[in-house]
């Protein structure tokens, strides 16, 4: 074999190896919270490398990110965020990541529920103005849209579209997986409707307004919220009013959350002589029964069923 022929063979092998390595690289993606990360994983499958920002057990309303988060953003191709004021911390990290990062705001186009405002209202308003979202609406919107599985379908559609836009090589793969996941969310929605139709109690008291979108979708009603804004403890008058509502509507439990201090919920439950049950809006990869978005919603439905059937 001539040296010339050997040279061309070696060049060909190097090109092939480089091509194979490029094809096997996963798309680096970052999500603000775990439920979104799981949705991305369900659609992206083997072709995405997903990390999420909010640590397990932390509250998105009081989260203070570390400077090391810059590295995650600088290596990611897509950042999926809820918007509506939830990621009040995100703007500086998006700016530092530069133009190579595609930011997808999953609350765009969603009919948002508006409240009296959030703990980080000023930061949220400024951040969303930079992202082209109405500052007024974002600063007072309830951001917990993912708790509604029907809204989650619209989020999955945005996720699928973004993955296809950034990674053209696997468009068919993403679309097929996205469609299968949408069908699973349809099944989840139908199961929730069937279960809630058996509820004898439709009103509930929760730690804060995480469940408003779920309640709007399935005909439930909040009778009281313990923390009107994250970190704002209820006054004695508010506690008295919540206890009165629990007794009036024969509510059997107060819903707390594992990410937040349950002390106020325990005080109210003791006064009203009811139990404290944990609803979890976030879940996590290592939490039994809450390791995927669908399992998380089923877990919360089971907790509600215990208190409201």
C-alpha positions as CSV (number, residue, x, y, z in Angstrom):
1,X,0.0,0.0,0.0
2,X,1.4,3.4,-1.0
3,X,1.9,6.1,1.5
4,X,-0.5,8.3,-0.5
5,X,-3.2,5.7,-0.2
6,X,-2.5,5.2,3.5
7,X,-2.7,8.9,4.1
8,X,-6.2,9.1,2.5
9,X,-7.4,6.1,4.5
10,X,-6.3,7.7,7.7
11,X,-7.9,11.0,6.8
12,X,-11.2,9.2,6.0
13,X,-11.1,7.4,9.3
14,X,-10.4,10.6,11.2
15,X,-13.3,12.3,9.5
16,X,-15.6,9.3,10.3
17,X,-14.6,9.3,13.9
18,X,-15.2,13.0,14.2
19,X,-18.6,12.7,12.5
20,X,-19.6,9.9,14.8
21,X,-18.5,11.9,17.9
22,X,-20.5,14.9,16.7
23,X,-23.6,12.7,16.1
24,X,-23.4,11.2,19.5
25,X,-23.2,14.5,21.4
26,X,-26.2,15.3,23.4
27,X,-27.9,18.7,23.2
28,X,-27.1,20.6,26.5
29,X,-30.3,22.0,27.9
30,X,-31.0,23.8,31.2
31,X,-34.4,24.0,32.9
32,X,-35.3,26.3,35.8
33,X,-37.3,23.7,37.8
34,X,-37.5,19.9,37.9
35,X,-41.0,19.4,36.4
36,X,-39.8,21.3,33.2
37,X,-36.6,19.3,33.2
38,X,-38.6,16.1,33.2
39,X,-40.8,17.3,30.3
40,X,-37.7,18.1,28.3
41,X,-36.3,14.7,29.1
42,X,-39.5,13.0,28.0
43,X,-39.4,14.7,24.6
44,X,-35.6,14.8,24.1
45,X,-34.9,11.3,25.3
46,X,-31.4,10.1,24.3
47,X,-30.5,13.3,22.5
48,X,-30.6,15.8,25.3
49,X,-28.5,16.4,28.4
50,X,-30.8,18.2,30.8
51,X,-29.9,19.9,34.1
52,X,-32.2,22.0,36.3
53,X,-31.4,25.0,38.4
54,X,-33.6,24.8,41.5
55,X,-32.2,22.2,44.0
56,X,-34.5,19.6,45.4
57,X,-36.3,20.9,48.5
58,X,-35.8,24.6,47.7
59,X,-38.5,27.1,47.0
60,X,-38.4,29.0,43.7
61,X,-39.8,32.1,45.4
62,X,-36.8,32.5,47.7
63,X,-34.1,30.8,45.7
64,X,-30.7,32.6,45.6
65,X,-28.5,31.1,42.8
66,X,-24.8,30.6,43.2
67,X,-22.3,32.2,40.8
68,X,-21.3,28.7,39.7
69,X,-24.6,28.7,37.8
70,X,-22.9,30.8,35.1
71,X,-21.0,27.7,33.9
72,X,-24.2,25.8,33.4
73,X,-25.7,28.6,31.3
74,X,-22.6,29.2,29.3
75,X,-22.5,25.5,28.2
76,X,-26.3,25.2,27.5
77,X,-28.0,25.7,24.1
78,X,-31.5,26.2,25.4
79,X,-32.9,27.5,28.7
80,X,-36.5,26.6,29.5
81,X,-38.2,28.8,32.1
82,X,-41.7,29.3,33.3
83,X,-41.7,33.1,33.3
84,X,-44.6,35.0,34.9
85,X,-42.2,36.2,37.6
86,X,-41.0,32.8,38.9
87,X,-37.3,33.1,37.7
88,X,-36.7,36.5,39.1
89,X,-32.9,35.7,39.2
90,X,-32.5,34.6,35.6
91,X,-31.7,37.8,33.7
92,X,-28.1,38.2,34.6
93,X,-27.3,34.5,33.8
94,X,-29.0,34.8,30.4
95,X,-27.0,37.9,29.6
96,X,-23.7,36.3,30.7
97,X,-24.5,33.2,28.5
98,X,-24.5,35.3,25.4
99,X,-26.3,35.0,22.1
100,X,-25.7,31.3,21.7
101,X,-28.4,30.5,24.3
102,X,-32.0,30.2,23.2
103,X,-34.4,31.2,26.0
104,X,-37.9,29.7,25.9
105,X,-40.6,31.3,28.2
106,X,-43.2,28.6,28.7
107,X,-45.9,30.8,30.1
108,X,-46.2,32.8,26.9
109,X,-49.7,32.5,25.5
110,X,-51.1,31.0,28.7
111,X,-54.2,32.6,30.4
112,X,-52.5,33.6,33.6
113,X,-54.2,34.0,37.0
114,X,-53.3,37.3,38.6
115,X,-52.8,37.8,42.3
116,X,-51.7,40.6,44.6
117,X,-48.1,40.3,43.7
118,X,-45.0,38.4,44.6
119,X,-42.1,38.6,47.0
120,X,-39.7,39.5,44.2
121,X,-42.1,41.7,42.2
122,X,-39.5,44.4,41.3
123,X,-36.9,42.0,40.0
124,X,-39.5,40.0,38.1
125,X,-40.9,43.1,36.4
126,X,-37.5,44.2,35.3
127,X,-36.5,40.8,34.1
128,X,-39.6,40.1,32.1
129,X,-39.5,43.6,30.5
130,X,-36.1,42.5,29.1
131,X,-37.6,39.3,27.7
132,X,-40.4,41.2,26.0
133,X,-43.2,40.2,28.4
134,X,-45.6,42.6,29.9
135,X,-44.0,43.8,33.1
136,X,-47.3,44.6,34.8
137,X,-48.8,41.2,34.1
138,X,-45.6,39.2,35.0
139,X,-45.1,41.0,38.3
140,X,-48.6,40.0,39.6
141,X,-49.2,36.7,37.8
142,X,-49.4,33.3,39.5
143,X,-46.5,31.4,37.9
144,X,-47.5,27.8,38.9
145,X,-48.9,26.9,35.4
146,X,-47.3,23.5,35.2
147,X,-49.7,22.1,37.9
148,X,-52.4,22.1,35.3
149,X,-51.8,19.1,32.9
150,X,-53.6,20.7,30.1
151,X,-51.4,23.8,30.3
152,X,-48.5,21.4,30.5
153,X,-49.4,20.2,27.1
154,X,-48.9,23.7,25.7
155,X,-45.5,23.7,27.5
156,X,-44.6,20.4,25.9
157,X,-45.5,21.8,22.5
158,X,-43.1,24.7,23.1
159,X,-40.4,22.4,24.3
160,X,-40.7,20.2,21.2
161,X,-40.6,23.2,18.9
162,X,-37.5,24.6,20.5
163,X,-35.6,21.2,20.4
164,X,-36.5,20.9,16.7
165,X,-35.4,24.4,16.0
166,X,-32.0,24.1,17.7
167,X,-31.3,20.5,16.8
168,X,-32.3,19.8,13.2
169,X,-30.8,16.4,13.1
170,X,-33.4,14.8,15.4
171,X,-36.6,16.6,14.4
172,X,-38.5,13.4,13.7
173,X,-37.4,11.9,16.9
174,X,-38.5,14.9,19.0
175,X,-41.8,15.2,17.3
176,X,-42.7,11.5,17.7
177,X,-41.7,11.5,21.4
178,X,-43.5,14.8,22.0
179,X,-46.7,13.4,20.5
180,X,-46.5,10.2,22.6
181,X,-46.0,12.4,25.7
182,X,-49.0,14.6,24.9
183,X,-51.1,11.4,24.7
184,X,-49.9,10.4,28.2
185,X,-50.9,13.9,29.5
186,X,-54.3,13.4,27.9
187,X,-54.7,10.2,29.8
188,X,-53.6,12.0,33.0
189,X,-56.2,14.7,32.5
190,X,-58.9,12.2,32.0
191,X,-57.9,10.3,35.1
192,X,-57.9,13.4,37.2
193,X,-61.4,14.4,36.0
194,X,-62.7,10.9,36.9
195,X,-61.1,11.0,40.3
196,X,-62.2,14.6,41.2
197,X,-65.8,13.8,40.2
198,X,-65.9,11.6,43.3
199,X,-64.9,14.5,45.7
200,X,-67.5,15.5,48.2
201,X,-65.5,18.5,49.3
202,X,-64.5,21.0,46.6
203,X,-62.9,23.7,48.8
204,X,-59.4,23.6,50.2
205,X,-56.8,25.6,52.2
206,X,-53.3,25.6,51.0
207,X,-50.0,27.1,52.1
208,X,-49.8,29.4,49.1
209,X,-51.4,29.7,45.7
210,X,-49.6,26.9,44.0
211,X,-52.8,25.0,43.1
212,X,-54.9,27.8,41.5
213,X,-54.4,26.5,37.9
214,X,-55.3,23.0,38.9
215,X,-58.4,24.2,40.8
216,X,-59.5,26.3,37.8
217,X,-59.2,23.4,35.5
218,X,-61.0,20.8,37.6
219,X,-63.6,22.9,39.5
220,X,-62.0,23.2,42.9
221,X,-61.9,26.4,45.0
222,X,-59.4,27.8,47.4
223,X,-61.0,28.7,50.7
224,X,-57.9,30.3,52.1
225,X,-54.1,30.8,51.5
226,X,-51.8,30.7,54.5
227,X,-49.0,32.8,52.9
228,X,-50.4,35.5,50.6
229,X,-46.8,36.0,49.4
230,X,-43.7,33.8,50.0
231,X,-42.2,34.5,53.4
232,X,-45.1,36.6,54.6
233,X,-46.6,34.9,57.7
234,X,-50.3,35.2,58.3
235,X,-51.6,37.7,60.9
236,X,-53.7,36.5,63.9
237,X,-56.8,37.9,62.1
238,X,-55.9,35.9,58.9
239,X,-55.4,32.7,60.9
240,X,-58.7,33.2,62.7
241,X,-60.5,33.7,59.3
242,X,-58.9,30.6,57.7
243,X,-59.9,28.5,60.7
244,X,-63.4,29.8,60.4
245,X,-63.5,28.8,56.7
246,X,-62.2,25.3,57.5
247,X,-65.0,24.8,59.9
248,X,-67.6,26.4,57.7
249,X,-66.9,24.2,54.7
250,X,-66.0,21.1,56.7
251,X,-62.5,21.0,55.2
252,X,-60.6,18.0,56.6
253,X,-57.0,19.0,56.0
254,X,-54.6,21.9,55.5
255,X,-52.2,21.5,52.5
256,X,-48.6,22.4,53.3
257,X,-45.6,22.0,51.0
258,X,-42.3,20.2,51.6
259,X,-40.3,23.2,50.3
260,X,-41.7,25.6,52.9
261,X,-41.8,25.8,56.7
262,X,-45.1,24.1,57.8
263,X,-45.3,25.9,61.2
264,X,-48.1,28.3,60.2
265,X,-50.0,25.4,58.6
266,X,-49.6,23.3,61.8
267,X,-50.9,26.1,64.0
268,X,-54.0,26.6,61.8
269,X,-54.6,22.8,61.6
270,X,-54.4,22.5,65.4
271,X,-56.8,25.4,65.9
272,X,-59.2,23.9,63.4
273,X,-58.7,20.3,64.6
274,X,-57.7,18.9,61.2
275,X,-54.7,17.2,59.7
276,X,-51.7,18.7,57.8
277,X,-51.1,17.0,54.4
278,X,-48.2,17.7,52.0
279,X,-48.8,18.7,48.4
280,X,-45.6,19.0,46.4
281,X,-45.5,21.4,43.4
282,X,-41.9,20.5,42.4
283,X,-41.0,16.8,43.0
284,X,-37.5,15.6,42.3
285,X,-35.5,12.9,40.5
286,X,-34.9,10.9,43.7
287,X,-38.2,11.3,45.4
288,X,-40.3,8.1,45.5
289,X,-43.6,8.5,43.7
290,X,-42.6,12.0,42.5
291,X,-39.7,11.3,40.2
292,X,-41.5,12.4,37.0
293,X,-44.0,15.2,36.2
294,X,-46.8,12.7,35.7
295,X,-46.1,10.8,38.9
296,X,-45.9,14.1,40.8
297,X,-49.4,15.1,39.6
298,X,-50.7,11.7,40.5
299,X,-49.1,11.9,44.0
300,X,-50.8,15.3,44.6
301,X,-54.1,14.0,43.4
302,X,-53.9,11.1,45.8
303,X,-53.2,13.5,48.7
304,X,-56.2,15.6,47.7
305,X,-58.4,12.5,47.4
306,X,-57.5,11.6,51.0
307,X,-58.8,15.0,52.2
308,X,-61.6,15.7,49.8
309,X,-63.3,12.5,48.8
